[in-house]
Amino acid sequence: MDISKIFSNNRAWIAERLNGDKDYFTNLGKGQSPEILYIGCSDSRVSSEDLMGVQPGDVFVHRNIANMVPNTDLNVMSVINYAVIHLKVKHVVVCGHYSCGGVKAAMQSKDLGLLNPWLRNIRDVYRLHKVELDKIECEDKKYDRLVELNVQEQCINVLKTADVQQAIRERNITVHGWVWDIHTGELIDLKIDFNKILKDIREIYDLF
């Protein structure tokens, strides 16, 4: 890629936006009030705004390898705090995708250096669901199912946070688990029953 092309692309994008609305950037600079916090994967093939069909200002976005929400990561915890407490988003979405390199790496017995502690979070998901996963003979289907289960577990990690628990009590914020099918472009709602999950984990993780 010719990096200078980026700047010509930017100028073309600015012209396109101003052609549709001469006050576009003036209004954009006034602030943000997104209704959705999107936690997704850093994979270069996955563009959160494009796959949802939304515009700048519509979604507050955090991305990392394999869309993880570990409670020890101050980056994602800060993002959740700011989005939920200060921006007062109405929805928190954790979105994974099939053919996720992070999830695949976690399925393999290999020393990946600095990535080891990060991928261990995904290996923990495998351990929690080992009985189900080991029944799946097709490696590709097992891989896809671990992607889905990882999304579910990261949503549970979202529900464990004090900020989200408080927002659920005060204004009924909702948490969603999605997977993007990189092979078809389809966005899939996993329809995870978070009311049941909250009920199941409340005895241990309830902070209020």
C-alpha positions in Angstrom: 0.0 0.0 0.0 1.2 3.5 -0.9 0.8 5.3 2.5 0.4 8.7 0.7 -2.8 7.3 -0.8 -4.4 7.5 2.6 -4.2 11.3 2.6 -5.8 11.5 -0.9 -8.5 9.1 0.3 -9.1 11.4 3.3 -9.5 14.5 1.1 -12.0 12.6 -1.1 -13.9 11.5 2.0 -14.0 15.0 3.4 -15.4 16.3 0.1 -18.0 13.6 0.0 -19.2 14.4 3.5 -19.3 18.1 2.9 -21.2 17.6 -0.4 -23.9 15.9 1.6 -23.9 18.2 4.6 -21.8 21.4 4.7 -22.0 21.4 8.5 -21.0 17.8 8.9 -17.7 18.3 10.7 -19.0 21.3 12.6 -21.8 19.1 14.1 -19.4 16.2 14.6 -17.1 18.5 16.7 -19.9 19.4 19.1 -19.6 16.1 21.0 -20.8 12.5 20.9 -23.8 10.7 22.3 -23.6 7.1 21.0 -26.2 4.6 22.2 -23.9 1.5 21.6 -20.6 0.4 23.1 -19.1 -2.1 20.7 -16.3 -4.4 21.9 -14.8 -6.2 18.9 -11.7 -7.8 17.5 -8.7 -5.9 16.1 -8.6 -8.1 13.0 -8.0 -5.9 10.0 -10.8 -7.6 8.1 -13.4 -6.6 10.6 -14.7 -3.0 10.4 -17.2 -2.4 13.1 -18.9 0.7 11.5 -19.2 -0.9 8.1 -20.6 -4.2 9.2 -23.3 -2.4 11.3 -24.0 0.2 8.7 -23.5 3.1 11.1 -21.8 6.5 10.9 -19.2 8.3 13.0 -20.7 9.3 16.3 -23.2 6.4 16.4 -21.0 3.8 18.2 -18.3 4.0 20.9 -15.7 1.4 19.8 -13.1 -0.7 21.6 -11.1 -3.4 19.8 -8.5 -5.8 20.9 -7.3 -9.3 20.0 -10.2 -11.7 20.1 -12.7 -9.2 21.6 -11.7 -9.9 25.2 -13.0 -8.3 28.4 -10.5 -9.4 31.1 -11.1 -7.7 34.4 -7.3 -7.1 34.7 -7.2 -5.0 31.5 -7.5 -1.3 32.5 -7.9 -0.4 28.9 -11.2 -2.2 28.4 -12.4 -1.5 31.9 -11.8 2.2 31.4 -13.7 2.1 28.1 -16.7 0.3 29.8 -16.7 2.9 32.6 -16.6 5.9 30.3 -19.2 4.5 27.9 -21.6 3.3 30.5 -21.2 5.9 33.3 -20.4 9.1 31.3 -21.8 8.5 27.8 -24.7 6.5 29.2 -24.9 4.1 26.3 -28.0 1.9 26.2 -26.4 -1.2 24.8 -23.1 -3.0 25.2 -22.2 -5.4 22.4 -19.4 -7.9 22.4 -18.9 -9.0 18.8 -16.6 -11.9 17.7 -16.0 -13.2 14.2 -15.5 -16.6 12.6 -11.9 -17.3 11.5 -10.6 -15.3 14.4 -6.8 -15.7 14.6 -6.6 -15.1 18.3 -9.1 -17.9 19.1 -7.4 -20.3 16.7 -4.0 -19.5 18.3 -5.5 -20.3 21.7 -6.6 -23.8 20.5 -3.0 -24.7 19.7 -0.2 -25.9 22.0 2.4 -23.3 21.1 4.5 -20.7 22.9 3.6 -17.3 21.5 5.7 -15.2 23.9 4.0 -12.0 25.0 0.7 -13.2 23.6 0.6 -16.1 26.1 -1.1 -14.3 29.0 -3.7 -12.7 26.7 -4.5 -16.0 24.9 -4.8 -17.8 28.3 -8.1 -16.0 28.8 -9.4 -17.8 25.7 -7.9 -21.1 26.8 -9.9 -20.6 30.1 -13.0 -20.4 28.0 -12.0 -23.7 26.3 -11.5 -25.2 29.8 -14.9 -24.1 31.0 -16.6 -25.6 27.9 -14.3 -28.5 27.3 -17.0 -31.2 27.5 -19.1 -29.6 24.8 -16.2 -28.7 22.6 -14.5 -32.1 22.7 -17.7 -33.7 21.4 -17.4 -31.7 18.1 -15.3 -33.8 15.8 -15.0 -31.3 12.9 -12.1 -29.0 13.8 -13.6 -26.0 11.9 -17.0 -26.4 13.7 -15.2 -26.6 17.0 -13.3 -23.5 16.1 -16.5 -21.6 15.3 -18.2 -22.8 18.5 -15.3 -21.6 20.6 -15.6 -18.2 18.9 -19.3 -18.1 20.0 -18.5 -19.3 23.5 -15.8 -16.8 23.9 -18.3 -14.0 23.0 -20.6 -15.4 25.6 -17.9 -15.5 28.3 -16.8 -12.0 27.5 -20.4 -10.8 27.8 -20.5 -12.4 31.2 -17.3 -10.5 32.1 -19.1 -7.3 31.1 -22.0 -8.3 33.4 -19.6 -8.8 36.3 -18.5 -5.1 36.3 -20.0 -2.7 38.8 -20.6 0.0 36.2 -22.8 -2.3 34.1 -24.6 -3.8 37.1 -25.4 -0.3 38.3 -26.7 0.7 34.8 -28.9 -2.4 34.6 -30.5 -1.5 37.9 -30.9 2.2 37.2 -31.8 2.3 33.5 -32.1 -1.2 32.2 -29.0 -1.2 29.9 -28.8 -4.3 27.7 -25.8 -6.6 26.8 -25.6 -8.4 23.5 -23.4 -11.2 22.1 -22.9 -11.2 18.3 -20.7 -13.0 15.8 -19.9 -11.7 12.4 -19.6 -14.4 9.7 -16.5 -13.4 7.8 -17.4 -15.9 5.0 -20.9 -14.4 4.3 -20.8 -10.9 5.8 -23.8 -11.8 8.0 -24.1 -10.4 11.5 -25.5 -13.1 13.9 -27.2 -12.4 17.2 -26.3 -15.3 19.5 -29.5 -14.6 21.5 -27.8 -15.2 24.8 -30.2 -15.1 27.8 -28.5 -12.6 30.0 -31.3 -12.4 32.5 -30.7 -16.1 33.3 -27.0 -15.6 33.3 -27.3 -12.7 35.7 -29.5 -14.8 38.0 -27.0 -17.6 37.9 -24.0 -15.5 38.7 -25.6 -12.9 41.0 -24.8 -14.9 44.2 -21.1 -14.6 43.5 -20.7 -11.5 41.4 -23.4 -9.2 42.6 -21.9 -5.9 43.8 -25.0 -4.1 44.9 
